[in-house]
Every structure is written in structure tokens, then in C-alpha cells.
Amino acid sequence: MLPYIPHITYKMCLKKILIYAPDIGGHRQVYCNVITHWALESKMDVILCIGNDWCRGRNTIIQDSPYINLYVTNNNVDFIDASQKPPQKSDSEYLLYLENYIKPDLIFVISGDEFNHSLYSFMKDLIVSKRHSSKWVGIFISCFYYPDLANWLKQRVQKFILKQKLNYFDRTYWLDEYFVNNTNIKNKFWLPDISKSFNISVNNDDAEFELLYPQIDNFLINNKGKDVLLFLGNEFNRKGFDFIIELALEDEQFVVLRAGDPLENIDESHEIMDKMSILEKNGRLLNIPKFIKNPRLIFLMEWYA
């Protein structure tokens, strides 16, 4: 059964771009924001095919993302729920179906790393036609293999898998400059990580500032003259947090200021939690269990870090 696609109307004079992002986590939503902004500035109609429950029902977004919600009321932007993609269809099959139905001039895949990523999709993709009518562009967030990898067989397999992906794309952008400079791939370009979005209103939540400023300021005063290690995010899904905690334990010159989601999955690392408790008792770790949105607070933390 094919997924529901909302009725989409376009101005006849405008070209169309289909932006595909079945996973919208992390910076992917920023990429969606920036590419959509560029397309609208270029006088194009935009179809955002996004997943992760950002879309529900008929052209409705229920999960909050200021980067994407910004375009919900724009008459030149329509939405398709990518989570409705049939599980037996690979990303390439799904996009070829959408291409045939919508007939966009350009298809932009936000994360080429995850394109046809499962073993099932890869095996199926070997016999699927790669022919398409639109121009396909993809961003690859991480390098797919290291050019100087010592394991020759592993590199051969990785190259073969990547080649199957790249057969669909007319142009690719890579965040890894070293990879771009040391691989022989046609129509590849280095792209610095997109971290700044467009048209996002700044959150000047005075209540948040008044609540957290005294805690942060007191922590920084008590640790004056020490090096502040600033960590934003959920430590259990970010590499390097355990190293930061170890460094602070071994060298009293370092203290840690961390803000992000409440601590979850504690059972996964009792050791890290115990070490964090030691630092907190000694006043050398301030753990704020929420994401900070107020720019004044963020500036304050970055200034001292």
C-alpha cells in the first residue's frame, strides 16, 4: 500500500524541490531549515518529506521544531509524512515513487549516510533501476570510509556500498574535508557543517534566566581561575563525555558545566554517574537537567568556557 500524499498545488512558473529527511534529529532539522530558505529565496516551491513523527495526519506537524514550524503556514511549502513510507520499500524506491507522482526538478537528501542504509535496502537496491528524471543532491554528514584504512578488504566492501548509494546522486556534499580531498568521487564538494538557521525568533525567557543565572554565576565564581569544560547535550549519546569527566577528576584545574536533557538510562553507566557525583560534591560539576534556550545564558557559559 502506498503512503498518503496530500494534495499539492503549485504556481506554474515555479520549479519544485523535494527535501527528504526521514530522520530529523540533531542538525538535520537545521539543514532542512537552511535548504528550504535557500529554495524559497530561489523562487521554488518546496515539499518537505520528513519523518520522526514531525508530521502527523494530513499535512500537520505536532512535535515542536522552530526550524520547521516556521514554514508550516508558508503557501509555497507542503509537507509529506516520511514515516508513512512502507517498510518494505527502500529510500530509493520511495523517492522514485514520489518523483513520479510530484515531478520535482530537484530532490535533496538531507543525510546520504542513512540513504538505503539497511542490509535489506542495500541488497534490494542492487537490482533496482537507478534511473531518475530529477536532479538528486545529497549531504553526507560523515565519511563513509577512511582512504588510508589498513584493512584492505573492509575498505573494498565500504567502497562498494558507497558506490551503490552514489549511483543515485548527481552531486554530493560532504562535511569531511579530508575525505573529499583524498577520494576519487565525481561531483563531490566540501560543505562546512551547517549550524546557523534562518528566521528563528530568539527565546529571551526571563524566567529561565532568573532561575539559572544565579546557579551558573555562583559556580563560575567558586571556580574562578579554573578551566571550564562546557558540555551541551545528553551525555549518554555523545562521545567524549566520559573523557571530560575523567579529565576533571584527574586534574583539579578543570571543572565541568553541563546542560541538556535530564539524565536517562542511568543503568547504562553507573561508573559515570558515580564520578559525576564526586565532582558535584566537590563543587566542580554543575549539571543543569534541561536544554537552555536563553541566548544570554548561552553567551555567559561560552564566555567562561
C-alpha positions as CSV (number, residue, x, y, z in Angstrom):
1,M,0.0,0.0,0.0
2,L,1.4,3.4,-1.0
3,P,1.6,6.1,1.6
4,Y,-0.8,9.0,1.7
5,I,0.4,12.1,-0.1
6,P,-1.5,15.4,0.4
7,H,-2.9,17.3,-2.5
8,I,-0.2,19.7,-3.5
9,T,-0.8,22.7,-5.7
10,Y,1.9,24.8,-7.3
11,K,2.3,28.0,-9.2
12,M,3.1,27.0,-12.8
13,C,6.1,29.3,-13.1
14,L,7.9,27.9,-10.1
15,K,10.3,25.0,-10.0
16,K,9.9,22.4,-7.3
17,I,12.3,20.9,-4.8
18,L,11.6,17.8,-2.7
19,I,13.6,17.7,0.5
20,Y,13.9,14.2,2.0
21,A,14.7,13.8,5.7
22,P,13.2,10.7,7.3
23,D,15.4,11.3,10.3
24,I,15.1,14.9,11.5
25,G,17.2,14.7,14.7
26,G,20.1,16.9,15.6
27,H,21.4,19.3,12.9
28,R,19.3,17.6,10.2
29,Q,16.4,20.0,11.1
30,V,18.7,22.9,10.7
31,Y,19.7,21.6,7.3
32,C,16.0,21.4,6.4
33,N,15.6,25.0,7.5
34,V,18.5,26.3,5.5
35,I,17.8,24.4,2.3
36,T,14.1,25.4,2.5
37,H,15.1,29.0,3.0
38,W,17.5,28.9,0.0
39,A,14.8,27.2,-2.2
40,L,12.2,29.9,-1.3
41,E,14.7,32.6,-2.0
42,S,15.4,31.0,-5.3
43,K,11.6,31.2,-6.1
44,M,11.0,27.4,-5.8
45,D,8.1,25.5,-4.4
46,V,9.2,23.2,-1.5
47,I,7.9,19.8,-0.5
48,L,9.4,18.7,2.9
49,C,9.2,14.9,3.2
50,I,10.2,14.5,6.8
51,G,9.8,11.8,9.5
52,N,10.4,11.1,13.1
53,D,6.7,11.9,13.9
54,W,7.3,15.6,13.0
55,C,4.4,15.1,10.6
56,R,1.1,13.5,11.5
57,G,-2.1,13.1,9.6
58,R,-2.8,15.4,6.8
59,N,-0.1,18.0,6.4
60,T,0.1,18.7,10.2
61,I,3.2,18.9,12.4
62,I,2.6,18.2,16.1
63,Q,6.1,17.9,17.5
64,D,7.7,21.3,18.2
65,S,10.7,22.3,16.0
66,P,11.0,26.0,15.4
67,Y,13.3,25.3,12.5
68,I,10.5,23.5,10.6
69,N,7.3,25.0,12.2
70,L,8.5,28.3,10.7
71,Y,7.3,27.1,7.2
72,V,4.0,25.5,8.1
73,T,2.0,28.5,7.1
74,N,4.0,29.3,4.0
75,N,1.9,28.8,0.9
76,N,4.9,27.6,-1.1
77,V,5.8,24.8,1.3
78,D,4.0,21.5,1.6
79,F,4.7,18.5,3.9
80,I,4.7,14.8,3.4
81,D,5.0,12.4,6.3
82,A,8.0,10.2,5.6
83,S,7.2,7.9,8.5
84,Q,4.4,6.5,6.3
85,K,6.9,5.0,3.9
86,P,6.1,1.3,3.6
87,P,8.8,-0.7,5.5
88,Q,9.4,-3.0,2.5
89,K,10.4,0.0,0.3
90,S,13.9,1.3,0.3
91,D,14.6,5.0,0.4
92,S,15.4,5.0,-3.3
93,E,12.2,3.2,-4.2
94,Y,10.2,5.6,-2.2
95,L,11.9,8.7,-3.7
96,L,11.4,7.3,-7.2
97,Y,7.7,6.9,-6.4
98,L,7.5,10.4,-5.1
99,E,9.4,11.7,-8.1
100,N,7.0,10.1,-10.5
101,Y,4.0,11.5,-8.5
102,I,5.2,15.0,-7.7
103,K,7.7,15.5,-10.6
104,P,10.1,17.8,-8.8
105,D,13.0,19.5,-10.5
106,L,15.4,18.7,-7.6
107,I,15.5,16.1,-4.9
108,F,17.7,17.0,-1.9
109,V,18.5,14.2,0.5
110,I,19.5,15.7,3.9
111,S,21.5,12.7,5.1
112,G,23.0,10.5,2.4
113,D,24.7,8.4,5.2
114,E,21.3,6.9,6.1
115,F,20.1,6.5,2.5
116,N,19.3,2.8,1.8
117,H,21.3,2.1,4.9
118,S,19.8,-1.2,6.0
119,L,21.2,-4.5,4.7
120,Y,17.7,-5.3,3.2
121,S,17.6,-2.0,1.3
122,F,21.2,-2.4,0.1
123,M,20.6,-5.9,-1.3
124,K,17.3,-4.9,-2.9
125,D,18.9,-1.8,-4.3
126,L,21.3,-4.0,-6.4
127,I,18.5,-4.9,-8.7
128,V,16.5,-1.7,-8.7
129,S,16.9,0.8,-11.6
130,K,18.9,3.9,-10.7
131,R,17.4,6.0,-13.5
132,H,15.6,9.1,-12.4
133,S,14.2,12.3,-14.0
134,S,15.1,14.9,-11.4
135,K,18.5,16.1,-10.3
136,W,19.4,14.4,-7.0
137,V,21.7,16.0,-4.4
138,G,22.8,14.6,-1.1
139,I,24.6,15.7,2.1
140,F,26.9,13.2,3.7
141,I,27.4,14.0,7.3
142,S,30.2,11.6,8.0
143,C,32.9,10.0,5.8
144,F,31.8,6.5,4.6
145,Y,35.3,5.0,4.8
146,Y,38.8,6.2,5.5
147,P,41.1,6.5,2.5
148,D,44.1,5.2,4.4
149,L,42.3,2.3,6.1
150,A,44.7,-0.5,6.8
151,N,42.1,-3.3,6.4
152,W,42.0,-3.6,2.6
153,L,39.0,-6.0,2.5
154,K,36.9,-3.8,4.7
155,Q,37.7,-0.8,2.6
156,R,36.7,-2.6,-0.6
157,V,33.4,-3.5,0.9
158,Q,32.8,0.0,2.2
159,K,33.7,1.5,-1.2
160,F,31.3,-0.9,-2.9
161,I,28.4,0.0,-0.6
162,L,29.1,3.7,-1.1
163,K,29.2,3.3,-4.8
164,Q,25.7,1.9,-4.8
165,K,24.5,5.0,-2.9
166,L,26.3,7.4,-5.1
167,N,24.8,6.0,-8.3
168,Y,21.6,7.9,-7.4
169,F,23.2,11.3,-6.8
170,D,24.2,13.8,-9.4
171,R,26.0,15.9,-6.8
172,T,27.1,15.3,-3.3
173,Y,28.3,17.5,-0.4
174,W,30.5,16.2,2.4
175,L,31.2,17.6,5.8
176,D,34.5,15.8,6.0
177,E,37.1,18.0,4.1
178,Y,39.8,15.3,4.4
179,F,37.6,12.7,2.8
180,V,36.7,15.0,-0.1
181,N,40.4,15.8,-0.8
182,N,41.5,12.2,-0.6
183,T,38.8,10.2,-2.5
184,N,38.1,9.9,-6.2
185,I,34.4,10.7,-6.4
186,K,32.8,12.7,-9.2
187,N,30.9,15.9,-8.5
188,K,31.8,16.0,-4.8
189,F,32.1,19.2,-2.8
190,W,33.2,20.0,0.7
191,L,30.5,21.7,2.8
192,P,31.2,23.2,6.3
193,D,28.7,22.0,8.9
194,I,25.5,24.0,8.7
195,S,24.9,25.3,12.2
196,K,23.2,28.6,11.7
197,S,19.5,28.6,10.7
198,F,17.3,31.4,9.2
199,N,14.4,33.4,10.6
200,I,14.3,31.7,14.1
201,S,13.0,34.1,16.8
202,V,15.3,34.4,19.8
203,N,14.0,33.0,23.0
204,N,14.6,35.6,25.7
205,D,12.8,33.7,28.5
206,D,13.4,36.0,31.5
207,A,12.1,33.3,33.9
208,E,14.7,30.8,32.7
209,F,17.4,33.5,33.0
210,E,16.4,34.4,36.5
211,L,16.2,30.8,37.6
212,L,19.6,29.6,36.2
213,Y,21.8,32.7,36.1
214,P,22.4,32.7,39.9
215,Q,23.4,28.9,39.8
216,I,25.8,29.4,36.8
217,D,27.3,32.6,38.1
218,N,27.9,31.1,41.6
219,F,29.5,28.1,40.0
220,L,31.8,30.2,37.9
221,I,32.7,32.5,40.9
222,N,33.5,29.5,43.1
223,N,35.8,28.1,40.4
224,K,37.4,31.4,39.3
225,G,40.8,30.8,37.6
226,K,40.0,27.3,36.6
227,D,39.3,26.0,33.1
228,V,35.6,25.4,32.4
229,L,34.7,22.4,30.2
230,L,31.3,23.2,28.7
231,F,29.2,20.2,27.5
232,L,25.8,20.7,26.0
233,G,23.6,17.7,25.3
234,N,22.7,14.2,26.6
235,E,26.0,12.6,27.8
236,F,24.8,9.1,27.1
237,N,24.6,9.6,23.3
238,R,27.6,11.9,22.8
239,K,31.1,10.5,22.6
240,G,33.7,12.1,24.8
241,F,31.6,12.9,27.9
242,D,33.3,10.2,29.9
243,F,36.7,11.6,28.8
244,I,35.7,15.1,30.1
245,I,34.6,13.6,33.5
246,E,37.8,11.6,33.8
247,L,39.9,14.7,32.9
248,A,38.1,16.8,35.6
249,L,38.7,14.0,38.2
250,E,42.4,13.7,37.4
251,D,43.2,17.5,37.2
252,E,41.6,20.0,39.6
253,Q,42.3,22.7,37.1
254,F,39.3,21.6,35.2
255,V,35.6,21.9,36.1
256,V,32.6,20.8,34.1
257,L,29.4,22.8,33.2
258,R,26.9,20.6,31.6
259,A,23.3,21.4,30.3
260,G,20.9,19.1,28.4
261,D,18.2,16.5,28.8
262,P,17.5,15.0,32.2
263,L,19.8,12.1,33.0
264,E,18.2,9.0,31.4
265,N,19.2,5.3,31.1
266,I,21.3,5.6,34.2
267,D,21.7,1.9,34.4
268,E,23.9,2.1,31.2
269,S,26.7,3.7,33.1
270,H,26.8,3.6,36.9
271,E,30.5,4.4,36.7
272,I,30.0,7.7,35.0
273,M,27.2,8.6,37.4
274,D,29.4,7.8,40.4
275,K,32.2,10.0,39.0
276,M,29.7,12.8,38.3
277,S,28.5,12.6,41.9
278,I,32.1,13.0,43.2
279,L,32.6,16.1,41.1
280,E,29.2,17.6,42.2
281,K,30.0,17.1,45.9
282,N,33.3,18.9,45.4
283,G,31.6,21.8,43.6
284,R,33.4,21.1,40.4
285,L,30.4,19.9,38.3
286,L,27.2,21.9,37.6
287,N,24.7,19.7,35.9
288,I,21.6,21.5,34.6
289,P,19.0,18.9,33.5
290,K,17.4,20.9,30.7
291,F,18.3,22.4,27.4
292,I,19.0,26.1,27.7
293,K,17.3,28.4,25.2
294,N,18.0,31.8,26.6
295,P,20.9,33.3,24.4
296,R,22.2,35.4,27.4
297,L,22.8,32.3,29.4
298,I,24.4,30.5,26.5
299,F,26.7,33.5,25.9
300,L,27.6,33.6,29.6
301,M,28.6,29.9,29.5
302,E,30.6,30.2,26.3
303,W,32.4,33.3,27.5
304,Y,33.8,31.4,30.5
305,A,34.4,28.1,28.8
